[in-house]
């Protein structure tokens, strides 16, 4: 299955986020990840209109600092906003494993990506499999992101695709050493691949939407997704 291209977006204002979302979709993105934690005021009423306008092409992510995000405010306000936005039925709402374990019904109005990040070390393979199993019990798609220091560690995270349904698993590494896992995960079944606008990466090693489109065109030219 050919993966959907998601463009992760960061902005200080909703107007800037809207402009970037339209640009990302115009240049080839299938989805946009709206990183609400970068907004100066994520609780703006204008955000509701933006998500309604984009509809089923938006992934709503409101990442707290303890999971590598920018939000440092009150947790109950973050959860409340995620629930409110989930009722608008975006394509997905991204919820951290730690959050969903406390708020099991959060985001049930739409499809849920349950995410888990290990940004300072590479966990053992047994820990990775246990974590993915737990996430898949709680949501529609599991997204697991780890720090990568070597090619062997790319293989470690890619082995997850042999164990779990690829169409329900997003798994890759960050930093330049993890670029191989980003590309190979597209080939072996990840439903979504994350990209950025030029000069706007939200994670180390993130490829631009143009670079990923070029890679996918090369692969498609070899008959990969016929």
C-alpha positions as CSV (number, residue, x, y, z in Angstrom):
1,X,0.0,0.0,0.0
2,X,1.4,3.4,-1.0
3,X,1.7,5.5,2.2
4,X,0.1,8.9,2.6
5,X,2.4,11.8,2.8
6,X,1.8,13.9,6.0
7,X,3.4,17.3,6.3
8,X,4.1,18.3,9.9
9,X,3.5,22.0,10.5
10,X,4.6,24.4,13.2
11,X,3.4,28.0,13.5
12,X,2.9,30.8,16.0
13,X,-0.5,31.8,14.9
14,X,-3.6,30.1,13.4
15,X,-3.4,32.3,10.3
16,X,0.2,31.1,9.7
17,X,-0.8,27.5,10.3
18,X,-3.6,27.8,7.8
19,X,-1.3,29.3,5.2
20,X,1.2,26.5,5.7
21,X,-1.5,23.9,5.6
22,X,-2.8,25.1,2.3
23,X,0.7,25.3,0.9
24,X,1.5,21.8,2.1
25,X,-1.6,20.3,0.5
26,X,-1.1,22.2,-2.7
27,X,2.5,20.9,-3.2
28,X,1.7,17.2,-2.7
29,X,0.8,16.5,0.9
30,X,-2.0,14.1,1.5
31,X,-2.4,15.0,5.2
32,X,-1.1,17.8,7.4
33,X,-0.1,17.4,11.0
34,X,-1.2,20.4,12.9
35,X,1.3,20.8,15.8
36,X,-0.8,22.9,18.1
37,X,1.9,22.9,20.8
38,X,3.8,25.5,18.7
39,X,0.9,28.0,18.7
40,X,1.2,31.0,20.9
41,X,-2.5,30.5,21.7
42,X,-3.7,27.0,20.9
43,X,-7.1,27.7,22.4
44,X,-8.1,30.2,19.7
45,X,-11.6,29.8,18.2
46,X,-10.0,30.3,14.8
47,X,-8.4,26.8,15.2
48,X,-11.9,25.2,15.1
49,X,-12.7,26.8,11.8
50,X,-9.3,25.7,10.3
51,X,-9.9,22.1,11.3
52,X,-13.5,22.1,9.9
53,X,-12.1,23.6,6.7
54,X,-9.4,21.0,6.3
55,X,-11.7,18.2,7.4
56,X,-10.4,14.7,6.8
57,X,-6.9,15.8,5.8
58,X,-5.7,16.9,9.2
59,X,-3.9,15.1,12.0
60,X,-4.4,17.0,15.3
61,X,-1.3,16.8,17.6
62,X,-0.9,18.7,20.8
63,X,2.4,17.5,22.1
64,X,3.4,18.1,25.7
65,X,7.0,18.9,26.8
66,X,7.4,15.5,28.5
67,X,6.9,13.8,25.1
68,X,9.2,16.1,23.1
69,X,6.7,18.8,22.4
70,X,6.4,22.5,23.2
71,X,3.3,22.7,25.4
72,X,4.0,23.4,29.1
73,X,0.6,24.5,30.2
74,X,-2.1,22.7,32.3
75,X,-2.7,19.1,31.3
76,X,-6.5,19.3,31.8
77,X,-6.7,22.1,29.3
78,X,-4.7,20.2,26.8
79,X,-6.9,17.1,27.1
80,X,-10.1,19.2,27.0
81,X,-9.0,20.8,23.7
82,X,-8.0,17.5,22.2
83,X,-11.5,16.1,23.0
84,X,-13.2,19.2,21.6
85,X,-11.3,19.0,18.3
86,X,-11.8,15.2,18.0
87,X,-15.5,15.9,17.8
88,X,-14.8,17.8,14.6
89,X,-13.7,14.5,13.1
90,X,-10.3,15.3,11.6
91,X,-8.5,12.4,9.9
92,X,-6.8,11.5,13.1
93,X,-6.0,12.8,16.6
94,X,-2.6,11.9,17.9
95,X,-2.6,11.0,21.6
96,X,0.4,10.0,23.6
97,X,0.4,6.5,25.2
98,X,0.9,8.0,28.7
99,X,-2.2,10.2,28.1
100,X,-4.5,7.6,26.7
101,X,-3.8,5.3,29.6
102,X,-5.3,7.9,31.9
103,X,-8.0,9.1,29.5
104,X,-9.1,5.9,27.7
105,X,-12.1,7.5,26.0
106,X,-10.2,10.6,24.7
107,X,-10.6,11.1,21.0
108,X,-13.0,8.3,20.4
109,X,-15.0,10.6,18.1
110,X,-12.4,10.1,15.4
111,X,-9.5,7.7,14.5
112,X,-6.7,7.7,17.0
113,X,-2.9,7.5,16.5
114,X,-1.4,6.4,19.8
115,X,2.2,7.7,19.9
116,X,5.3,7.0,22.0
117,X,8.7,8.6,21.7
118,X,12.1,7.6,23.1
119,X,14.2,10.6,22.1
120,X,17.3,10.1,24.3
121,X,18.0,6.4,23.8
122,X,17.2,3.3,21.8
123,X,15.0,0.9,23.8
124,X,15.4,-2.8,23.7
125,X,13.5,-4.8,21.1
126,X,11.3,-6.4,23.7
127,X,10.3,-3.0,25.1
128,X,9.4,-1.9,21.6
129,X,7.2,-4.9,21.0
130,X,5.5,-4.6,24.4
131,X,4.9,-0.8,23.8
132,X,3.4,-1.3,20.3
133,X,1.1,-4.1,21.5
134,X,-0.2,-1.8,24.2
135,X,-0.8,1.0,21.8
136,X,-2.6,-1.1,19.3
137,X,-5.0,-2.2,22.0
138,X,-5.8,1.4,22.7
139,X,-6.0,3.0,19.2
140,X,-6.3,2.6,15.5
141,X,-2.6,3.2,14.6
142,X,0.6,2.9,16.7
143,X,3.3,5.5,16.1
144,X,6.6,4.8,17.7
145,X,9.7,7.0,17.3
146,X,13.1,6.4,18.7
147,X,16.6,7.8,18.7
148,X,18.8,6.1,16.1
149,X,22.6,6.0,16.4
150,X,23.5,3.3,13.9
151,X,22.2,1.3,10.9
152,X,21.6,-1.7,13.2
153,X,19.2,0.4,15.2
154,X,17.3,1.2,12.0
155,X,16.8,-2.5,11.6
156,X,15.7,-2.9,15.2
157,X,12.7,-0.6,14.7
158,X,11.9,-1.9,11.2
159,X,11.7,-5.5,12.5
160,X,8.4,-4.4,14.2
161,X,6.8,-4.5,10.7
162,X,7.3,-8.3,10.7
163,X,5.4,-8.7,13.9
164,X,2.5,-6.2,13.7
165,X,0.1,-5.3,10.9
166,X,2.0,-2.8,8.8
167,X,-1.1,-0.8,8.0
168,X,-1.5,-0.1,11.7
169,X,2.1,0.8,12.4
170,X,4.2,3.9,12.0
171,X,7.8,3.3,13.2
172,X,11.0,5.2,12.4
173,X,14.0,6.8,14.0
174,X,15.1,10.4,14.4
175,X,18.4,12.1,13.6
176,X,20.3,11.7,10.3
177,X,21.1,8.1,11.2
178,X,17.4,7.4,11.2
179,X,16.6,8.6,7.7
180,X,17.0,5.0,6.4
181,X,14.2,3.9,8.6
182,X,11.9,6.7,7.4
183,X,12.4,5.6,3.8
184,X,12.3,1.9,4.3
185,X,9.2,2.1,6.5
186,X,7.4,3.5,3.5
187,X,8.4,0.5,1.4
188,X,7.4,-2.2,4.0
189,X,3.9,-0.9,4.8
190,X,3.7,2.1,7.0
191,X,0.4,3.9,6.2
192,X,1.7,7.4,6.8
193,X,5.1,9.0,6.3
194,X,6.0,12.3,8.0
195,X,7.6,15.1,6.1
196,X,8.1,18.9,6.5
197,X,8.1,22.1,4.5
198,X,11.6,23.2,3.4
199,X,13.5,24.5,6.4
200,X,10.6,23.7,8.8
201,X,11.5,20.3,10.2
202,X,9.8,19.5,13.5
203,X,12.1,16.5,14.3
204,X,15.8,15.8,13.5
205,X,16.3,14.0,10.2
206,X,12.8,14.8,8.8
207,X,12.7,14.9,5.0
208,X,10.9,17.6,3.1
209,X,7.7,16.8,1.3
210,X,9.5,17.4,-2.1
211,X,12.2,14.9,-1.2
212,X,9.7,12.2,-0.2
213,X,7.7,12.8,-3.3
214,X,10.8,12.3,-5.4
215,X,11.7,9.1,-3.5
216,X,8.2,7.8,-3.9
217,X,8.1,8.6,-7.6
218,X,11.4,6.7,-8.1
219,X,10.0,3.7,-6.2
220,X,6.7,3.8,-8.0
221,X,8.6,3.9,-11.3
222,X,10.1,0.6,-10.4
223,X,6.6,-0.9,-9.9
224,X,6.6,-1.0,-6.1
225,X,3.0,0.1,-5.6
226,X,1.3,-1.3,-8.7
